[in-house]
């Protein structure tokens, strides 16, 4: 199959832009940060809340950007420094890239798997990519690109011969997933969970449900896999009105049932073992995806394996799967204990799950449980209530550091230490030696990934 891609000239006609410089095929790789530009990239200059990407065009060109996507209002300012590079000037670079990516998606026409949910999106995406990649030509984002600009960059990186495209659809406000779906409609849809998250705009869990169900607006949608244990989601999906096929997974109910979840210690750290039941079929699953709630992304991925006819590959993929950075990765501390790296993000559901799994894992391994917990951002008017509930769940831990100002300051046990930042947390004495198991989790704004880097043995150390 031809590898031909759109040219810059064709893209200019498509989005109503002005091309300055030589016409050429659009690069596959799109860079949104000038510091990440590689030779031959398309650099998209975006206006942010604090910075303007147009101020970094020179840096992008010096790093080898082959062409630029910029605002028309900035063209004359940028033109003198182009050298031999090309520049496509448009009214809105973000929307222009989305239109270009949407056009490219139609030309390539892969089967699109779309994943949304309050927790577990990235893990589910990674497992599905691993499964499908064993038998098909697949493409997915290299990181959690789940916004319009991120999905656009992901789609632009797809080869002409791609069979299956796996995307995450994120949201923090109503209408966001609707917009994503209008540009990049999924065929196969997954809703991992509906839980309190981004409540500043979505208000309550009912609002979260409404936002996640926007994925069903896809004009190409034909199948939905979902978490049947979530009462709100179960009621919405089974209450009538849906025309797509659907298959639920869960411990309490669903077409695919999860049973006998247990966390055990393996040679390379903790492992999650459980059974899957589908009709007369039973499957024993063992995975490096250690939290108890990790069974849901794996079960949802099993459903996609059935859909694509690769269920024979599932046991091997699940067994070899390792959590990605910040999402349940188990690493050794520099002192010899274990760090459970959940530093990427946090909401009440994922926080409760990580706490319970850490305590169970510590009991099974006769270890001393500890935690470094950052606050949960964007929790709306009930933020204090949720943070109090988390603190009340910490009985059983021997030492806890609470990072940030969202936590309650009263009625804290003497084994709980409140601090202002991850830098402060680094200064608090905590035994991370042999026999300790320390959970590190919080919203990204608290930068607990840097705590993990400081205290853990990282790849390459």
N, C-alpha and C positions, 0 to 999 in steps of 0.2 A: 504494500500500500504506500502511496506517495506520502512523503513527510512534509509536503508543502504547507506553509503557514501563511496567514495574512501578511501582506506587506504594510509598511507604515502608511503608504499612500491609500491603500484600501481602508485602513483603519481611520484615516483622516476623513474619507468620504462617509464612513459609517457613523462617526460621532460628530461630524461637523467641525473638524479641527483644521489647523493650518500646519503644514509640514515644512520645516526649514531643514535643509541639508539633504543628503542622498537618501533615496528610497531604498528600502531593504526589508527582508523578512523580519517580522517581530521576533525579538529574542524570546526564548522559552522562559528564562529566569527573570523574575520581576523582583526588584529590591525596593523596599519601603523605607529603609534606613541607610543613609549614605555610608555608615561605618561597615555595612555588610555587603557593599557592592563588590562584585567580582567582574573580571574582564568580560566584556560582551553583554552585560546586563542592560535591561531597561530600568531606569531609575524613575520612580514616581514621586514628584514633589507634592507633599500634602501639607495643608495648614492644620496644625494641632492647637490644643488649648494653650500650650506654653511655647511651642516652637513652630517655625515655618520651614518646611522642607526646601523651599526655594533658596534659603540662605545656605544650603549645603550642596547646591548643584556643582559648585567648583570642586568640592571634595569628591563627589560621585564621579565626575569626569576624570579626576586625577587617579582614581582607583580603577578606571577602565570602563566606565559606563559607555555603552555603544550608542544609546539614544535616551532621550528624556521625554517625560510626559509632564507638562507644566500648564499653569494657568495662562490664558492669552494675555492677561494684564501684565504678566511678568516677562513676556517674550522679548521685548526690546532691551530689557535689562540683562537678559541671559544671552542673547544672540552673539555679542562680541566674543564671548568666551567659549563658544562651541568647538572651535577648531574643526576637526573632521567629523565630529559627532552629529547625529540627527536630533531634531527636536520636534515633537508633536505638541502644539499649543491648543488647548481646549478651554471651554468655559469652566468646567469642573473636572479635575483629573480623576477623582474617585468614581464619579458616575461614568466617565468616559471609559475607564478601565473595566468597570462592570459591564458596560455594553459590549466592549470588545471581547471580554471573557464569555459572555452569554452567547455571542455569535460563534465563537470558537467551540463552545459546548455543543451547539446545534450541528456544526460541521462534523465533529468527531462522533457525536451521538453514542457515548458509552452508556451502560446501565449505571445510574447514579444511586448510591446508598447514602441516605441522609439521616444523620443522628442528632437528636437533641435531648435535653434533659438537664435537671439541676445538678446531678453528679454522674460521673462515669462516662461522659461523652468521649473523652480522649482515649481512655482505656479500651472502650468498645471499638472505637475507630481503629486503634492499633491492632487489636486481635483480628478484626475483620480483614484489614489490609494484609496481615500475615497469612491468613487462611487463603484469601483469593489470590494472593501473589504467588502461591505455590503452583497454581494451575492456569492463571490468566495474566494478561498484561494489565496492571492496576496502577492507579495514581491516587495520592492523597497528600494532604498538607504536611510539611516537615515539622510543624509545630501546631499549637492551638490557634490556627487561623480560622476563627468562626464568625467573623464580622464580614460586612460587604467587601471591604478592601482586602481582607485576608482570603476570603473565598475567591475573589477575582484573581488575586495573585496565584492561588493554587491552581485554578482552572487554566490559566494562561501557561502554566508549566506542563500541561498534559501533552503527551505525544499524540500524533494523528492516529496511531494504531491502538490507542487505549481501549480495553474492553470494559473495565469497571472503574468508576470514580467514587471514592469514599470521602464524604464531607461532613464536617460538624456545623451545626446551625446554633449559634449562641444568641442570647437576648438579655437585655436589661430593661426593656421597655416594650410596650404594646406596639404591634405593627412591624417590629424589626424582623422577625422570622418571616412574616408575610412578604416583606420586601426581598429578603434573601431567596425565598422560594420562587418569587416572580422572575428572578434572573437565573436561578439554578434549581429548577424543579427536580426533586428526587423521584425515583421510581419505587425504590424499596426504602421504607421509613422505620426508624427506631426511636422510641421514647424511653429513655433509661429510668427516669424518676421525676417526680414532681415534689419539690420540697421548698421550705422557706429559703429564698435567695433573691437578691436584688429587690428587696421589698420597698426601697425608697421610691421606686416608680411603679412596681407591680402591686404594691400595697399589702397583699396577703396571699396565702397559698392558692386561693381560688383564682387570683390574678395570674399567678405563675402557671397554673393549669391552662388558663385561657391563652396565655402567650405561647406555651409549648404546643398546644393543639393547632396553632397556625401552620405548622408543617403539613397538616392535612389539606391545606389549600393548594397543594401541588397539582397541576393539571395532568401530570404524568403518574401520580401516585397510584399504586396498585396493591401494595401490601404494607401492613403495619405490624411490627413486633414491639411489645411494650411490657412494662413491669406490672403484672397483674396483682401484686401484693399492695400496691398503692390504691387505697380505697377511692380517692377522687378520680384517679386516672381510669381505674376499672369501671366506675360508674359512667364516665364520659364515653368510654370506648364501647361498652356493652349496652348502653342505654338506647340504642337505635339511631338511625339517621346516617350511619357510616356505610359507604358503598364499597370500600376497599376490603380485601381479605385481611384477616388479622389473626395473630397468634400471641397469647400472653404467656409470660414465664413468671414463676413465683414459688415460694415455699408453701404458702397457704392455699393457693389456687393457680390455675392457668393450664394451658395446653401442654406446656413443658414444665415439669415440677422439679424443684431443687430439694434434696434431702441430705441429712447426715453431714452437714457442714462442720468441719473441724480444722483447726490450725495445728500443724505439727512442725517440728524442727527437722530440716534436712541438712545435708552436708554443706549446702550453700546458703543456709538461712531458713526462714520460715516458708512453709508451703501450705496452701489451701487445698484440702481434699473434700470432695462431695460427690453425690450421685445426681445424675440427670435422668428423668423419666419422661418418655414420650410415647404414648400408646403402650404397646407391649415391649417397648425397647427400654433398656436400662444401660446407662453408661457411667463408668467410674472415671472421675476427673481428678487430676492432680496438677496444680499450677503454682508457679512462683508468685502469683498475684495474691498476696497474703491476707488482706483484711477479709473478714467474713462476708462483707457486702460485695467483695470481688466476685462472688458467685453470680451476681446478676449480669455484669458485663459479659462474662463467659457464657452464661445461658442464652443471652440475647444474640451473641455471636454464633452460638450453636444453631439457632434458628436461621440465621443468614447462611450458615453452612448448608443447611437443608435446602434452602431456596436456590442456592447455586450448585448444588450437587457435589459439594466437597466435604461432606460430613466424615468421610473416611480419614481426612487429614486433621480433624479437630483434636483428637487425643494428643498427638505429637506436638501440634502448635500450642495447645494449652499447657502442656508439660514444660515446654521450653520458654514460655512467655515470662518476661521479666518486666515489672512495673517501670515506667519511664520516670525520669528525674522529677522529684517533687510529688509523686503520686503513688506512694506506698513502697518506694524503693528501700530495701534493707541494706545498710552498709555498716561496716565496722567503724567504731570511733577510734581515734588515735590512741586511746587508752586501753582498747581491747574489748569494750562492750559493743552493743548493737544500737544503731540509730535507725529509727523508722521515719524515713523522709517523706512526710506528707505536706511539705512546705508550699506547694503551688497555690493552694486556695483552701477556703473553708466556708461551710455553712452549717447550720445545726445538725442536719442529717448526716453529713460526712464526718462532722466532729464527733457525734455520738458513736457512729460506727467505728471510727478509729480508736476512740477511748476504750470501747468494749473489746475490740479485737486485741488491743495492746494488753489489757488485763488478762484476757484468756491466754494469750501467747506467753505472757510472763508466768502464769500459773503452770502451764504445760512444760515450761523449760526451767522451772524453779529459779526465776530471775527476779530482780528488783525493778518494778515498773516506775518510770519517771516520765515527765513531760515538760516540753517547752511549747507553750501555746500562745499564738498571736490572736488578736481579736478578729471578729467577723465583720467585715465592712458591708455597707449597703443593706442593713437590716431594718431600716425604717424606725417607726416609733416604738416597736417592741424590742428594740436592740438590747436594752437593759435586762428585760425578762429572759431573753434567750441566753445572754451571757451568764446570768445567775443560774439558769438550769444547767449549763455546762459545768460550772463550778460545783454544783450539787452532785454532779455525776462523777466527781474525781475521787471519791472515797475508794481506797485500795491502792492509790499511788503513794509512793514514799516521799517524793519530792516533786514539786511543780513550780515552774517559772511562768508567770502570766505577763505577756508583753503587750503594752499599749494601754490606752485610757478607757477602753470599752468595758473592762472588767469591773465588777463590784469591788469596792474597797473595804467594806465592812464584813464582819463575820468570816474572815479568812483563817483557816487553820494555820498553825505555825510552820507547817511543812510547805506552805504556798508562799512564794515570793513574787510580789508585783514589781515590775520594772517598766521603764518608759519605752525602750527600744531594743533592737537585737544587739546593738553595741553594749547596752547595759547588761543584757542577758549573758553576754560573753564573759562579763566580769564576775558573775555570781558563781561561787564555788558549787560544783556539781560533780559527783563521782560518776564518770563514764567508763569505769574500768570493767574488767571481766565480771560477768554475772549481772550486769545492768542492761535494761531495755528501755530506751528513751524515745518517746514519740515527739516529733517536731512537726507542728501543724499550725497554720494560720492563713489569713488572707494575704495575698501577694504584697499588699502595701506594707506589711511588717517586715519584709525582706528576710524571712527566716531561712531561705535558701542559703544566705550568707552565713548564718549560724551553722548550718550543716556543712558548708565548705570549710569553715574554720575548725570544726570539731571532728569531721569525718575523714576517713581515708578514701580519697577520691581516685578515679581512674587516672593513672599516670603518676600517682604519688610514689 
